[in-house]
Every structure is written in C-alpha cells, then in structure tokens.
C-alpha cells in the first residue's frame, strides 16, 4: 500500500488529477445507468456515422461491379419483356397460348467510339463467344444504337445509326404507319434522324413518339427511338419529311445491349425459298 | 498530530452531516427545487496548506467515493471533488489570492487565519468549480447546459449559506 502511495506521489499533480478523473469517469459510466445510457447512445451515434461513411466508401469501391451486375439484370429483364417474346397462338384446338423467347439481350461495354465523319462505328467488348453475330440490333437504355457489322471472338463492331447505310424500320406510336429512319451524313447532326415514307394522308404532330416497328429482324417492336421535332412536306412528294429528335446521346454512350433474334434463321428460310 | 485527529473527526462529522441530514433535505424537495446542499467539499477546502498535493487528490478521491456510496452514484461526487482538490492548489497560488507576506507554513485556509474576505473569495470560487463540475457529471449531456447551470445556481446559493453559517458559528482553526 505504501509503495502504491509512493508511486502516486511521484506522479505530478496534474497527471494524478487526470488519472483519478479517468477512474471516476470509468466508474460513472460503468455503474450509473443513466450516464451509461447517455454514453452508449452517443457512442452509438458516432460509431454509427463512422460505419455509415465506411459503408458508403465501400459501396463506391464496388460501384463498377454493381453497375455490371445491374446491366446483366437489365439484359435479363428486357429479355423477359413482352416485345422480346413470340406469341404462339394455337387455334387448332382449344385456345391456349404458348410464349416463346424471341429476342435475347446481351449486355456489353463500349470500348471504343468515334463520332467524326460520315461513317461512325463503335466497338463492344462482346463477340461470338457471347453470342454476338453480324446483323444484330444494338440498343442502349434510352434508344437505339446501331447494327452489328462484324464480330470476332471477344469483340464486335457496330455500325451506328449515324452511318449512311443505316436504315431503321420505325413507326409512329399509336398509328399503324411506319417508315424508315436514316441519317443525313452531310449534316453531321448527332441528335436528329430523318423519318421517311410516312404517307401524307396522315399528318403527325410535333412531339409524337417514334418507335421501332418490329418489321425488321434487327429490333423488337416498341423500343423508343425519339420524338418528332419538325415536319416538312415537300411539294409534289407523297410522303412527309420528318425530323426525329433522338432520346439518347450516342456520343456519351458507355454500354449497350446487343439483341439476338432467335427466330432469324426461321425468317431467312422463307426468303431462300 | 493534533491537526490530523481534528481533520479525521471533521471528515466523519461532515460525512454524516451530508449523508444523514443534507441528503434527506434535498430529496424531500425534489421535483420543486433544484437545490441539493453540497456541504462536504468544505472538508477538502479546510485541509492545511502543507498537505502534499497528491495526498490531497487521493483524499478527495476516497472521500468522494464514500459520499458516492451513500448517494448511489459511483464516481459522480468523486470526480467533482478531485477536480475541486486540483483547483484548490491552482487557486491559492494565484497572485491576487496570496496574502502580502505569503502563506505561513502552519496556516490553514480558515477565516481565523486569513480573514473573511480571503476566505469568501476562496470558498466562492472553489464551490462554484465543484458544483458546476458535479452537475455536469450528473446531467452528463453537455448540450443540456441550461439545466446544468440552473441546478448549479440553486445548489451553489444554498451550499454557500450552509457553509458560511457553519464557518461563522464553529470558527474552525485547524
């Protein structure tokens, strides 16, 4: 005991004061339920904030993974949508429906893109190994992108809609009217396309929605393309000249979905005959 | 030796006074008033100047814990009393507290040795330290500063009255 006292007396007054206060503080928190509660709840608050911040940071680290996972999810969900299905109505017997898969979405990263001249291509990091083949339509989450021109094992080259050869079959939503969508390479306008072949007996309004028609093997029906921006009627012509503002901005594109048409061979068989 | 005996007796007397009488007094008024007479710090205040600083702190700690046992609040009174004991050394060394010819080695911090004005300054500062520290520990939430100050104010006034009455009646010399 006297050794202990001696040890204490060797401490400076301030150090001893601090030591005793720390002991008191420990006693207060340990044995007083009210103060203990206060201490615990404030500790929880700060630790809670801290771990929340850490969680947020960790989320940020996993962001790429998460985006990839979500894209796979989007591809899966779009594959399940109605416009990716082929409805097989059997009329021979009783009326029972069977639904067959018609389109499959394959998600891909855009690994290179150039939007400069008349012929604009992008490259995707998915190829034959993943089921990507030439003559497949490509879309992104807001609109259409283009058509696969060639595919290697792991990559594919996509002719975008900003190409003089691109012709997309498009319809006016809510009408049966359809036409073909092209891009004017001389204008170099990356926000608009021209919808041709809409007959003049119907006058669409500005702001009407333009969607894929589903009449080509490239795209399922009812994929958003854009809205009508401007309509001109050339004298003597039998169709409108419609300018369509695209919903997506291809120059900012980072990922896309290639669309595999499972009934392509079925259709081409017809053409061969 | 005489001084030690006197202080031990005073320690016992103050302890019993605080625990048996003043504690009941304050609980009887709970809900109406914040007052809560803290008389026992006077024991630390009256210890002689020659008490070594570390011994002073340890006595304060032990005495505080004894009070806490009765109040069932381990550490709350002890922490305040340790703080008061530490501040006692700081206060008596302040320039305007030291008497013109310094402290005598044998003197005690009492009215008889150093006069009423000196003792009033000494008591008012240290009691304020004690009371505010005590209620800070009791309320324990710094954000409730208003409650701390309110409780401190009433307790301070009442404790001051009790201690001064004691000092003027008994005029302790050791």
Interface residues (C-beta under 8 A of the other chain):
Chain A: X5 X8 X9 X11 X13 X14 X16 X17 X20 X21 X23 X24 X25 X26 X27 X28 X29 X30 X31 X32 X34 X35 X38 X39
Chain B: X52 X53 X54 X55 X57 X58 X60 X61 X64 X65 X68 X73 X74 X75 X76 X78 X79 X82 X83 X85 X86 X89 X137 X140 X141
